[in-house]
Amino acid sequence: MSEQKNYSKRWYDRDPILKEALDLLRLSTDEQKEQAKDFMLKLQEDVAQDVIERIYEIITQYQGKGNRWYDNDPVMIKAVEMLRQADPKTQRIAALKLLLALEKGSAIE
């Protein structure tokens, strides 16, 4: 039960599609994760420069030190943080694309 409590604190648990996409990404192959990182990093175009600077601070803070499934990969930290900082509509669209691609095992575009 305490494990469920910890998961309810994650930023992406508020949206069931976003939650499912990131949970599926966590369990995906390395190749799928690489494609997902590239896809999510494209969100930089939708995120303000000051937010991007904050993301680099987060990378420095958590890389290899955090308990999150993506904390050992600095590019994945950046990709997930990029997704987190995007507006809710962009998050949902990205989550749907991720979900569809990961479930089908196809390229993410």
C-alpha positions in Angstrom: 0.0 0.0 0.0 2.9 2.4 0.7 4.2 1.8 -2.8 0.9 3.0 -4.2 1.1 6.1 -2.0 4.6 7.0 -3.4 3.3 6.7 -7.0 0.5 9.1 -6.4 3.0 11.8 -5.8 4.4 11.6 -9.4 3.6 14.7 -11.5 2.3 12.5 -14.4 -0.2 10.5 -12.3 -2.8 13.3 -12.7 -3.4 12.3 -16.4 -4.1 8.6 -17.0 -2.8 8.6 -20.5 0.4 10.4 -19.5 0.8 7.9 -16.6 0.3 4.9 -18.9 2.7 6.3 -21.5 5.5 6.9 -19.0 4.9 3.6 -17.2 5.1 1.8 -20.5 8.2 3.8 -21.5 9.9 2.7 -18.2 9.3 -0.9 -19.2 10.3 -0.5 -22.9 13.4 -1.7 -24.7 16.5 0.5 -24.9 15.9 1.1 -28.6 12.3 2.3 -27.8 13.7 4.5 -25.0 16.2 6.1 -27.5 13.4 6.9 -29.9 11.2 8.3 -27.1 14.0 10.5 -25.9 14.5 12.0 -29.3 10.7 12.5 -29.7 10.3 14.2 -26.2 13.4 16.4 -26.7 11.6 18.0 -29.7 9.3 19.6 -27.1 12.1 22.1 -26.5 10.5 24.2 -29.2 7.4 24.6 -26.9 9.3 25.3 -23.7 10.7 28.7 -22.6 14.4 29.2 -22.2 14.2 29.8 -18.5 12.5 26.5 -18.1 15.2 24.8 -20.1 17.8 26.3 -17.8 15.9 24.8 -14.8 15.9 21.4 -16.6 19.7 21.5 -16.7 19.8 22.2 -13.0 17.5 19.2 -12.4 19.8 17.0 -14.6 22.8 18.1 -12.5 20.9 17.5 -9.2 19.5 14.1 -10.0 21.8 12.4 -12.5 22.9 9.1 -11.0 21.7 10.2 -7.6 17.9 10.0 -7.7 15.5 7.1 -7.2 13.4 7.6 -10.3 13.7 5.0 -13.1 15.2 7.6 -15.5 17.8 9.2 -13.2 20.7 7.2 -14.5 20.4 8.6 -18.0 21.0 12.4 -18.4 19.3 12.5 -21.8 16.2 10.7 -20.4 16.1 13.1 -17.4 16.1 15.9 -19.9 13.4 14.3 -22.1 11.1 13.5 -19.2 11.6 17.0 -17.7 10.8 18.5 -21.1 7.6 16.6 -21.1 6.8 17.6 -17.5 7.3 21.3 -18.3 5.2 21.3 -21.5 1.6 22.6 -21.2 -1.1 19.9 -20.5 -2.4 19.8 -24.1 1.2 19.2 -25.4 1.7 16.6 -22.7 -1.4 14.7 -23.6 -0.6 14.7 -27.4 2.9 13.6 -26.7 1.7 10.9 -24.3 -0.8 9.6 -26.9 1.9 9.4 -29.6 4.3 7.7 -27.2 1.6 5.2 -26.1 0.6 4.3 -29.6 4.2 3.9 -30.8 5.3 1.9 -27.7 2.3 -0.4 -27.9 2.9 -1.1 -31.6 6.6 -1.3 -31.3 6.9 1.3 -34.1 9.0 4.4 -34.6 7.9 7.5 -32.6 7.4 10.6 -34.7 
